[in-house]
Amino acid sequence: MKIDIQSNYSLQPYNTFGIDVKCSYFVSVESFEELIEVLKSEIAKTKKLLILGGGSNLLLTQNIDALVIKMNLKGVVIEKETEENVWVSAFAGENWHEFVLKTLEMNCYGLENLSLIPGCVGASPMQNIGAYGVEIKDYFDHLEALNLETLAIEIFDNTSCEFGYRESVFKRKYKGKYIITKVVFKLNKNYQTNTSYGAIEQELSKMGINAPTPKNVSDAVISIRKSKLPDPKEIGNSGSFFKNPVVSVELYQKIKNQFPEVVAYEVDDAHYKLAAGWLIDNAGWKGKTIGNYGVHKLQALVLVNYGGATGKEIYNLSEAIILSIQEKYGVTLEREVNIL
Ligand code: EPU
């Protein structure tokens, strides 16, 4: 088997922000065997590794002195089924949205609310991707991950992934220690659509649908996302740049007194989650453009590269936003996007 490791390679096509930085080495792997061969190479032994899926949750602020491994392992398989459920596996390199559409075509339901999220299947558990009232942990069965020390495959179930809001064990204690190679979802044969998220209901009624199928929900989500979020193929971006912050009920009350229209959701007796998009918007940042980058005009949570911006410029903009939100509301925003 011949593996083709490139040197001094531009990562511009491999990150949805479209940032032009170079890595010292780059290789795309199409199979598990290729992945093992790359990991056994001299370069892998001496260089740091950066595992890349869709590059959709990444801000590159400098050249990367590492071996970048682009995961291109493909394949979707029905693993087993019962009367009610189907276990569908997908290799890490499958495009997330295409995978969701495929499950719907296979009459396997549950992932419809997660339509059109950019990125790959392998990255989806890393941050427990979520949208419109659903997170992957709701339909996740287990995953296979390669232990980089032992090169053995290990299985992680829902509990051992320690999923949280845009969080998992792979972003915390196992960061850089595993490569997710395959994910298995437990999907439903009979559907019960989740349209509790206000925007979906509104979109469905605009479409004139009152008993929606999962495909209808998927279409509604696609339409909402298209109307609010920039398409990375047209404008460089990484989706939500910040997380929605969770604050104490006291801080929430204080903000609410000063800004009665603040958008917030109760988490538990002691905490509220604030809509970061609203905080940033209300602080005057929405649509702000500095040269060839800025804050998206329709969704203040999304920072955009109109072409040619550097990662450092976008990072500095995010710093300025964090500072301004801290000053205005006493809330510290956390980035959702990984900074390298
Ligand atoms: N809002 C504003 N101004 C803005 C943006 C939002 O006032 O510029 C208000 C909206 O009007 C709404 C509230 O903030 O009342 C929440 O906005 P939205 O429903 O668009 O959701 P979000 O909290 O901004 C989250 C996820 C998105 C996901 C949507 C839908 C995070 C950080 N983001 O956004 O995820 O698509 O909910 O479920 O949790 C992503 O992670 O890349 C992403 C796009």
Residues whose N, C-alpha, C, O or C-beta is under 5 A from the ligand:
A	BS01	EPU	G130 A131 Y132 G133 S238 G239 S240 F242 K243 N244 V263 A275 G277 W278 D281 K286 L298 Q299 A300 L301
